[in-house]
Amino acid sequence: MYIFFWYLYIYAFLGWCAEVAYAAVNTGKFVNRGFLNGAVCPIYGFGAVIVIAVMTPLQDNILILFFGSVLFATLLELLSGWTLEKVFSQKWWNYSHLPFNIGGYICLKFSLIWGIACVLLINVIHPIIESVVLVIDVRFGQLLLVVLYTALIIDIVASVQSVLNLNKQLKQINQFAAKMRDISDDIGEKIFEESISIMEKTEVLKSKGYKRILKAFPNLKSKHFDQELKELKSRIFDRK
């Protein structure tokens, strides 16, 4: 269990580093991409430990290891993304803009990237991490893990609270926007009704004027709107 917690924390940190590096390449600036405030992404820690446990028996066959990792890591990402969205009502990553995606949770591009990453993890990275962990003094390591995980738990609680507060704030904003829409709709309807009323009254006044003109000049013709004038005469004088 001691070794497990070391792997979990180390890979959570390395995952955070990978996310920061990826964001730096794409945006040209530092972005703390983690869910937490600290320099860890727990999902990478759990994912790496699970992948190591499941896929290590396949490490001698690179091809099977790659495709097995693609499938396993993709399912893990799909499950994680779906679960996080259900729990926090937010989508923490979205591949909808990329081709061959499913619900924005997974896509072909990153599935292949995860496959390559898992091959490197099992055959290159993990042996190095394992050798480093084994040389750490156990007592010192246990003390350090207590400190690290205490800070991690505090960070998780604070971050979850922040997300819940964010959801609450978004809900309040949405409710406020809905009220503003209702108010604007009411005002708009009143303006519309008044405008129609004014138009109708104006139309009555206008009609009295042009009816008199048409009666006074029954042979009146329009240079540009003769057909429209005929139709207007028909509506006025053919009414019973």
Secondary structure, 3 states (H helix, E strand, C coil): CHHHHHHHHHHHHHHHHHHHHHHHHHHCCCCCCCCCCCCCCHHHHHHHHHHHHHHHHHCCCHHHHHHHHHHHHHHHHHHHHHHHHHHHCCCCCCCCCCCCEECCCEEHHHHHHHHHHHHHHHHHHHHHHHHHHHCCCHHHHHHHHHHHHHHHHHHHHHHHHHHHHHHHHHHHHHHHHHHHHHHHHHHHHHHHHHHHHHHHHHHHHHHHHHHHHHHHCCCCCCCCCHHHHHHHHHHHHCCC
